[in-house]
Amino acid sequence: MEDWKRILAQSITKPKDLAKHLGVDPQEVEAVVGPYPMRITPTVLSTIKEKGDAIWKQVVPEAIEMDDIDAPDDPLEEDTDSPVPHLVHRYPDRALLMVTNQCPIYCRFCTRKRLVGKPGFLKKGELDRAIAYLHEHTEVRDVILSGGDPLLLPDYLIERILKALRTIPHLELIRFGTRVPGTLPQRITPELCEIMKQYHPIYMNLHFNHPDELTPEVKKACGRLADTGIPLGAQTVLLKGVNDDPEIMKQLMHQLLLARVKPYYLYQADLTKGTNHFRTTVETGLRIIQALQGHTSGMAVPHFVIDAPGGGGKIPLLPNEYLLNLNEEGALLKNYENKTYHYPQPNETRTRELPMVDTTTPPALCSNGARDAF
């Protein structure tokens, strides 16, 4: 058995084992893991410092999950946008292919809580149907492999899927959505990386929610993927009691960049049944973005988005304090230091546009008169 499979097999999946390691009431957990399975890998278990901490909240089942019975199972209506089994085609030029229901851990806030943990993976006939659909739809240039977690598939199945996708002439990009590097870093083997190299361009969006998840071992796994030539982005879910604090979020973003992972999306938590105790106000996310913007590198500032209920797709949000006024004369702007600036609109009667005007203190200039690009 491969090393990563052996380690995955050591994960906590039963209430009695959870009670032995973390001292929880097994009967309370039993009622939850029936409908909502549990899996905690040794890597994740080792990062739990105390009961109720940020890692604990993400993976340890709680009775409150069963109280949330009125929310929808599929708030994003992915099933409605599925023309063939396992394929979601919502946006014009990209599609989502769900290749397995298995994950290295089962996040208590998962938006696909209705699906994850069930046995099986994408069968050959199902893959053939998805590939046939993608061949016919020449507008699709980008496919995201998701699930579950696609990196839990064995190497030969990953290669089968990649090889099939690369038969589609108009398909340009292949992306993976995965939490494996942060929860089962042993899976990022040299053999897996060699397979990936053959099917570029491949991108990966990795899921991280708290800086404690970026252990040295996890950073090494991210580095192996980056050395394979895979650009890495990070997707983070805003979670009450986990990362709904500007300083924690800044630490996470900095640790991601050190691991060569570019912060990409910060998601407002979805309205999924069994997860609503994790939701924060929208204002919380806006305050976090405002605390990051200008106070750290722009590379460390993700896009804050709401995946709109009812299948509306990702909608980006920014603090509205930045744009104070906009008319035909120009834009009145406020920066992170609460200084205001006026940017003039272009005037067809002028030979050139007016320069940016700082209504408070002149900005620092480089020696050539241009602003530094930070």
Beta strands, then each sheet from edge to edge (+ up, - down):
strand 1: 87-88
strand 2: 94-98
strand 3: 142-146
strand 4: 173-178
strand 5: 202-207
strand 6: 232-238
strand 7: 262-268
strand 8: 303-308
strand 9: 313-317
strand 10: 323-326
strand 11: 330-334
strand 12: 340-344
strand 13: 357-358
sheet 1: 1+ 2- 3- 4- 5- 6- 7- 8- 9+
sheet 2: 10+ 11- 12+ 13-
end
